[in-house]
Amino acid sequence: MKTGLIILSFLLSSMAFPQAAKSPEKWTWNGYTQLRAYSHFDGNRGFQVRRMKLWLKSSPAFSEHWSYKIQSTISSLNQERFFLQDAKVSYRTGLLSFDFGQFVPAYSLQWSQPDWRIPSIERAIVINAITPDGSLGVRDIGVQANFHTKNKLIETHLGTFNGYGIKEYRFHNHGYLFSHKTAINILLPHSTMQIGYSLMFRKAENMKIKKVFPDTVTYTGNDFRYNLFALFHSSFVEVQAEYLNADFEDGLNANGYYILSAFNIKKSQIVLSFEDYKNTYANNHNPYYRLGYNYLINKNKTKVFLDNYFQVIDGKIDNYFASIQVQIFFK
């Protein structure tokens, strides 16, 4: 994508000629790469650039009220093409802020967590499938209002978007999407908890919603989704769980949940998860299990993942995926 190349060129030139930056303290850049080797133990194996992300964003010195973020990514899964993810401008006043542009609508717990921080090597299947734009580029274009109480006990978001993701742009669009998310943050001795919910309503028009419907199905009609989530975090253990449901017309439905836990022992992290996802068209309704080990060489900045992901069908391990991944930040 030309936009991604422009961003990359700008970042490289900024590194090479820092004296040319007019006000270098008013913006900052960073990024990371994740390199992976994998085997499905069915003859399929190989290497991939799981992702390389670069972003440019304003620093607090840029403005008292305004900020921006531009982010691009490249991935083997996208045939090594640069893909513009975020192009967001924000305005903050007091406890209220507004986001404008292209970004992830506030929905669910795991999509508010960056992939470099999540202990599992991938997000849960149900998260990728039925968050608002899970298979449509994840992001959407619109505006979102955000509010939190002074002590951040309650955080809430309300947004309106085009409703068809970012993998295409429609000049003549009759659809729309509304999203809402509220979280309650509870401080406990030596730990924190978060509970919350998300809601979404979409008026869909001629949409292919992959991972929910077959590729041959184009959907027009109402799309209502909701999500419940909970998180417990301490220095030793992290546990989170979510349930997501999507209802469509004519009784069509998709739903699922996951439970993800991580146990931290010095620089080591043991990861366990259980995932279940079903939809009207799916034939395989067996849950997935994850057993992983992460070694945090320099916290999340330099990190190695060892991951095992599988189903148990008729008492036997099936659909087994084994992966090794290295994560390195550029700064």
C-alpha positions in Angstrom: 0.0 0.0 0.0 1.4 3.4 -1.0 0.4 5.0 2.3 2.4 2.4 4.2 5.5 3.0 2.1 5.2 6.7 2.7 5.0 6.2 6.5 8.0 3.8 6.4 10.0 6.3 4.3 9.1 9.1 6.7 10.2 7.1 9.8 13.5 6.0 8.2 14.3 9.6 7.1 13.5 10.8 10.6 16.0 8.3 12.1 18.7 9.2 9.6 18.3 13.0 9.8 17.0 13.8 13.3 18.3 17.4 13.0 15.9 18.0 10.1 12.9 17.4 12.3 11.3 20.8 13.0 10.0 19.8 16.5 11.1 16.2 17.3 9.8 16.4 20.8 6.2 16.8 19.5 6.0 13.3 18.0 7.4 9.9 18.6 7.6 6.6 16.6 8.1 3.0 17.4 7.3 -0.5 16.0 8.1 -4.1 16.3 8.2 -7.3 14.3 7.0 -10.9 15.0 8.8 -13.7 13.1 7.3 -17.1 13.3 8.1 -20.7 12.4 5.1 -23.2 12.5 4.1 -26.7 11.8 0.7 -28.3 11.4 2.1 -31.8 11.5 0.1 -32.7 8.4 2.8 -31.8 6.0 2.3 -28.1 6.2 5.1 -26.1 7.8 7.1 -22.9 7.1 8.1 -19.5 8.2 6.3 -16.2 8.2 6.4 -12.5 9.1 3.4 -12.7 11.4 3.4 -8.9 11.5 5.6 -5.9 11.4 4.0 -2.7 12.7 5.2 0.9 12.5 3.4 3.8 14.1 3.9 7.6 14.4 2.0 9.5 17.1 2.0 12.8 18.8 3.7 13.3 22.2 2.1 15.3 25.1 4.1 18.3 23.9 2.2 18.4 20.6 -1.0 20.0 22.0 -2.9 20.2 25.3 -6.1 18.9 23.7 -5.2 17.4 20.3 -3.3 14.2 19.4 -2.9 11.8 16.4 -1.8 8.3 15.5 -0.9 6.7 12.2 -0.1 3.0 12.1 0.8 0.7 9.2 1.5 -3.0 9.2 3.0 -5.7 6.9 2.3 -9.4 7.2 2.9 -12.6 5.2 -0.9 -13.2 5.6 -1.5 -10.1 3.5 1.0 -11.2 0.8 3.6 -8.8 2.3 1.7 -5.7 1.3 1.7 -2.6 3.6 -1.7 -2.0 5.1 -2.8 1.2 6.7 -4.5 0.4 10.0 -4.9 3.5 12.0 -5.3 7.1 10.9 -6.8 8.7 14.0 -7.1 12.2 15.4 -8.3 12.7 19.0 -9.5 15.7 21.0 -9.5 15.6 24.8 -11.0 18.0 27.3 -11.3 17.1 30.9 -12.7 13.6 31.4 -14.1 13.5 27.8 -12.4 12.7 24.5 -13.4 12.2 20.9 -11.7 10.0 18.3 -12.1 10.7 14.5 -10.9 8.7 11.5 -9.9 5.1 11.0 -9.4 3.0 14.2 -10.7 0.0 16.1 -14.2 0.6 17.6 -14.2 0.1 21.4 -15.6 -3.4 21.7 -14.5 -6.4 23.9 -11.6 -6.8 26.2 -9.0 -8.5 24.0 -9.3 -6.0 21.2 -8.4 -3.3 23.6 -5.1 -5.2 24.3 -2.3 -4.8 21.8 -1.1 -8.2 20.3 2.4 -7.6 21.6 1.1 -7.6 25.2 -1.3 -10.6 25.0 0.3 -13.7 26.5 -1.2 -16.0 23.8 0.4 -16.1 20.4 -2.9 -15.3 18.7 -6.2 -13.8 19.8 -9.1 -16.2 20.4 -11.0 -17.4 17.4 -14.3 -15.9 18.6 -12.6 -12.5 19.0 -11.3 -12.5 15.4 -14.6 -13.8 14.1 -17.3 -11.7 15.7 -15.9 -8.4 17.0 -17.6 -5.7 14.9 -15.1 -5.8 12.0 -13.2 -8.9 12.9 -12.8 -10.2 9.3 -13.3 -6.8 7.6 -10.0 -5.2 8.5 -10.8 -4.9 12.3 -10.9 -1.1 12.0 -13.7 1.1 10.7 -14.1 4.8 9.8 -16.2 7.0 12.1 -16.3 9.0 15.3 -16.2 7.8 18.9 -16.8 9.6 22.2 -15.0 8.4 25.3 -15.6 9.2 29.0 -14.0 8.0 32.2 -14.6 9.1 35.8 -11.8 10.9 37.6 -10.5 7.8 39.4 -11.1 5.7 36.2 -13.5 3.5 38.1 -15.8 3.6 35.0 -14.8 3.9 31.4 -17.4 4.2 28.6 -17.4 4.6 24.8 -20.0 5.3 22.2 -19.3 5.3 18.5 -20.8 5.5 15.0 -19.1 4.1 11.9 -19.5 3.3 8.3 -20.1 -0.3 9.2 -18.3 -2.3 6.5 -14.7 -2.2 7.8 -11.7 -0.9 5.8 -10.9 -3.5 3.2 -13.1 -1.5 0.7 -14.5 2.0 0.5 -18.1 2.6 -0.7 -19.1 5.9 -2.1 -22.8 4.9 -1.9 -23.4 3.3 1.4 -26.8 2.8 3.1 -25.5 0.9 6.1 -24.1 2.1 9.5 -22.8 0.7 12.7 -23.2 1.8 16.4 -20.9 0.5 19.1 -20.9 0.9 22.9 -18.6 -0.4 25.6 -18.4 0.1 29.3 -15.8 -1.2 31.8 -15.6 -1.0 35.6 -12.1 -1.1 37.0 -11.8 -2.4 40.6 -8.5 -1.9 42.6 -7.8 -4.7 45.0 -4.8 -5.3 47.3 -1.8 -6.1 45.0 -4.2 -6.8 42.1 -6.8 -5.3 39.8 -10.1 -6.5 38.3 -12.1 -5.3 35.3 -15.6 -6.3 34.3 -17.7 -4.9 31.5 -19.9 -5.3 28.4 -20.0 -4.3 24.8 -23.0 -3.7 22.4 -23.1 -3.3 18.6 -25.9 -2.7 16.1 -25.2 -2.7 12.3 -27.5 -2.1 9.4 -25.6 -4.3 6.9 -25.9 -3.9 3.2 -24.5 -6.6 0.8 -21.7 -7.7 3.1 -19.5 -10.8 3.1 -18.9 -11.5 6.8 -16.2 -14.1 6.7 -15.7 -16.5 9.6 -19.4 -16.1 10.3 -21.0 -16.9 6.9 -19.6 -18.9 4.0 -17.8 -16.9 1.3 -20.8 -17.5 -1.0 -23.2 -15.7 1.4 -23.8 -12.0 1.1 -25.8 -10.6 4.0 -28.2 -7.6 4.1 -30.2 -6.9 7.2 -29.8 -6.3 11.0 -26.7 -7.4 12.8 -26.9 -7.2 16.7 -24.0 -8.3 18.9 -23.1 -8.2 22.5 -20.1 -9.1 24.7 -19.4 -9.7 28.4 -15.9 -9.7 29.8 -13.9 -10.0 33.0 -10.2 -9.7 33.9 -8.1 -10.4 37.0 -4.5 -9.3 37.1 -1.7 -9.6 39.7 2.0 -9.8 39.5 1.8 -13.7 39.5 -1.3 -14.5 37.5 -3.5 -13.0 34.8 -6.9 -14.5 34.0 -9.5 -13.1 31.6 -12.7 -14.4 30.0 -15.2 -13.2 27.4 -18.4 -14.3 25.9 -19.5 -12.9 22.5 -22.8 -13.4 20.6 -24.0 -12.2 17.2 -27.6 -12.4 16.0 -28.7 -12.0 12.4 -32.1 -12.2 10.7 -33.7 -15.5 9.9 -32.4 -17.1 13.1 -28.7 -17.0 12.0 -26.3 -16.9 14.9 -22.6 -17.0 15.9 -21.3 -17.2 19.5 -18.4 -18.3 21.6 -16.2 -17.7 24.5 -12.6 -18.1 25.8 -10.8 -18.3 29.0 -7.1 -17.3 29.0 -4.7 -17.5 31.9 -1.0 -16.7 32.2 1.3 -17.5 35.2 4.4 -15.3 35.6 7.5 -16.7 37.2 10.4 -14.3 36.9 11.0 -14.0 33.1 8.9 -17.1 32.3 5.2 -17.1 31.5 3.1 -20.3 31.3 0.0 -19.8 29.1 -3.2 -21.9 29.2 -6.4 -21.2 27.3 -9.7 -22.8 26.3 -11.7 -21.5 23.3 -15.1 -22.4 21.9 -16.7 -20.8 18.8 -19.9 -21.9 16.9 -21.9 -20.5 14.1 -24.9 -21.6 12.1 -22.8 -22.9 9.2 -19.9 -24.5 11.2 -19.4 -28.3 11.1 -16.6 -28.5 13.6 -18.0 -27.5 17.0 -15.1 -28.9 19.1 -13.3 -26.4 21.4 -9.6 -25.5 21.1 -6.9 -25.8 23.8 -3.7 -23.8 24.1 -0.6 -24.7 26.1 2.2 -22.1 25.7 5.5 -20.9 27.2 6.9 -17.4 26.8 10.3 -16.2 27.8 10.5 -12.4 28.3 14.1 -11.6 27.6 13.4 -7.8 28.0 9.8 -7.8 29.2 7.6 -7.6 26.1 10.2 -5.8 24.0 12.2 -8.9 23.3 10.1 -12.0 23.8 10.0 -15.7 22.6 6.8 -17.6 22.3 6.4 -21.4 22.2 2.8 -22.4 21.4 0.8 -25.5 21.1 -2.8 -25.2 19.9 -5.1 -28.2 19.3 -8.5 -29.8 19.6 -9.5 -33.1 21.3 -11.9 -35.1 19.1 -13.1 -38.6 20.1 -10.4 -38.6 22.8 -7.5 -37.9 20.4 -5.5 -34.7 19.7 -6.5 -33.2 16.3 -5.8 -30.1 14.3 -2.5 -29.6 16.2 -0.6 -26.4 15.5 2.9 -25.8 17.0 4.6 -22.4 16.7 7.8 -20.6 17.7 7.7 -16.8 17.5 10.3 -14.1 18.2 9.0 -10.6 19.1 11.4 -7.6 18.9 10.7 -3.9 19.3 12.6 -1.4 17.3 13.1 1.1 20.2 
